[in-house]
Structures are given as structure tokens and as C-alpha cells.
Amino acid sequence: MAALFVLIGVLVLLVVTAIILYNNLVAKRQMVNNGWADIDVQLKRRADLIPSLVATVRGYASHERQLFEEVVEKRNQAREAGDDAAARGAAESALSRPIGKLLALGEDYPELKASANFKDLQDDVSDTENKIEMARRFYNGAVRELNTAVETFPGSLIAGPFGFHQAAYFEIETADRALPEVDFGGQS
């Protein structure tokens, strides 16, 4: 009789442990989904700023047509990349390069640099890039926690049968910022 109670106790303990592990994996997957949603919001915000930025710069630097076309093309590719973190990261990195060049045009066109609209757009893009970076860090932290829980024992016993898989990290290169060159007259 005592052996039966021990067996029932062990089974109850295993079921409770499985439930706790399952709920832990669900919570971590939800954190990953939440992080991705935050990234997506910021990337859409940046994509929405691009037409205004292009229109503003075009008014001052109309002969930069190739750059404008590249920005629009890369923006469309980024929008079409979907929710695959690796593909979206590559597309957003490709978009960051021409945006950096577009923002750097302000150094070549003093009238553009003095434009309040251009300055506001620069600030908005910079603020959005910072928010993307924060959202990316949150997402990648959530991915790290989920991946660790999926790979480690005893979570791996629950993860496989219940369809929990590793998530991909979101990597994106930030746009190069145009920094003014400072010449101290040969002094070091």
C-alpha cells in the first residue's frame, strides 16, 4: 500500500513538473513574440519616415536620383521580407546603408542641413534607430532565454513533443552616421 502512495506521489510530481516546464516555455515564447512585435512597430515607423526624408532631400539634391531609387528599392525589399528574423535583418541592414548616405547628404548641401524639416526628419530617424536597437536587444534576450530553455534538460523533454523550437536572433547593421571631420591642423 505504501508503494502505491509513493508511485502516485512520483507521478503527481512528474505531471506538476511537466506543467511548470510547459508553462515556462509558453511564457518565454510569448516574450519572443512580444519582442518581435516591438521590433516590427519600429521598423514600420522607420519605413514610414523614408518617403518624407526622400522628398525633402530630393528638393535640395535632385541629381542624387540613383540614391533615391536605392532607398525606395531597399525599403520595398525590407517590407517584403516578412517575419523571418534572418531575412528581415538582412533586408533592414541593406536599407540602413542608403539611409545613412541620404542623411549624410546634409553635409554636402548647406541649405538642406539648415532645413528645419530635414533636421526634424534626421532626429526622427535617429530616435527610431535607437528604439529599434532597444527593441532588438529585448527580443534577442528573449530569444536567448527561449533557446536555452528549449535546449536544456529537462525543458528539452517537453519542448520537442509540444512543438517548441529555437527562435532566430535578429541581427541588423546600423547605418553609418556621417560624422564631421575635425582637422586640428596636423596636431595629434
N, C-alpha and C positions, 0 to 999 in steps of 0.2 A: 504494500500500500504506500509506503514512504517513497519507493522508487517511482511510483506513478506520479506523486506530487512533485518530485524532483524533475521528472520528464516534462510535466505540464509547465512547471516554472521555467525550465530552459526554453521550451517552445514559445512561451509568452515573452520571455526576454529577447529571443531572436526576432519575433514579429515586431516588438516595440522598437528594437534596434533598426530593423529594415524600414519601418515607418519614419523614424527620425532621419535616417540617411536619405531616403527618398525626398522627404520634405526639405532637407538641406540642399539637395541637388536642384529641386524646383526653385527654391529661393535664389540660388546662385544663377540659374538660367534666366530668371526674371531680372536680376541685376544686369546681366549682359544685354538683355533686350532693352532695358531702360537706358543703358549707356549708349546703345546703338541709336535709339530714338533721339537722344540728345545730340549726338553727332550729326544725324540726318537733318535735324532742325537747323543747326548752324551752317551746314553745307548748303542747304537750300537758301538760307539768308544770304550767304556769300554769292551764290548763283544769281539771286535776285538783284544784288548790287551791281553786278557786272554790266548789264546794259546801260545803266546810268553812268557808270565810270567810262565806258567806251564812248558814249555820246558826248560826254564832257571833254574828254581828251581829243576826240575827233574834231571838235570845233577849233582847237588850237594847233593840232598836229595832223592835219588831214592827209599828209603824204605818208603816214605810218600805216597804210592800208593793210599790208601783209600782217602786221602785228594784230590789228583789229580782227582780221579773219582768223588768225590763230587762236585768239582768245575765245571767239564765238565757237569755233570748231571744238576746242578743248572743253568748253563749258557744256556743249551738247553731248560730248562723249562721257563726261562725268555724270550728267543726268541720266544717261542710258545705262550706266554701269550697274545700277540696282543696289541690292542689299548684300552682295558678296563683298566682304570686307577687303579681301586682297585686290579684287578688280577695282573696287571703288577707291581704294587707297592709291593704286597706280594712276587711275584717271584723275584723281584730285591732285596728285603730285605733278602730273603733266600740266594741269591747269594753273598750278601755283607759279610755275616759271613765267609764262607770258603775263600773268597778273603783276608779278614783280617788275617785269620790264615796262609794263604800262604805267605803274606807279612811279617808276624811275624817270619817265619822260618829263616829269615835273622839273627835274634838274636841268633839262635841256631847253625848256620853254618857260622863261621867267613869268610870262603873262599867265600861263597855266598854273604855275606854282603859286601865284598871287590870287588865283581864283578861289573865292570862298566856297563855291560848290565843290571844286576839286579837293580842297582841304577837308571839307566835311566828309566827302566820299573816302578819302585816304584814311581818315580817323575811323569811319565805319568799317572799312575793310580790315584795318589793323585790330580794332576791337573784336571783330568777328573771328579773325585768325587766332586771337588769344582765347576766345571762347571755344573754338574748335580744339585747340591744344588742351584746354581743361577737360572738355568732354572726352577727348581721345585718351587722356590719362585715366579718367574714371572707367571708361569702357575697357581699356587694356588691363586695369587692375581687376575688374570683374571677370574678364576672360581668364586671367591668371588663376583666380580663385576657383572658377568652374573647372578649368583644365586640371588643376591639382586634385580637386575632389573626384573627378572622373577617373583619374589615373591611379590614385592611391587606394590602398586596401583599408577598410572594407567597402569603401564607396564604389570601387570598380565592380564589385559583385552585383550592385544594384543598378549602376549606370547602364551597362550593356543591355540587359534584358528590358529595361524600361525606356530605351531609346535616347539616353543622354550621350552626347558626343562632345568632343572638344570643339571650341569655337576658335575662329581665326582672329589674330590680333589685327588692329587697324593701324597701319603704318602710312604716314604721309610726310613728304618732304615739305618743309615750309618754304615759302617764296623768299628768294634772296632780297634783302632790303637794300635799297640804294643808300649807301652812307656817303656823306660828303667827304671828299678827300681833304685832309688838312696838311698843309705844307708849312713846316717851321723853318723854311729857308736853309735846309741842309743840316739843321741841328738834330741831334739824336737824344 
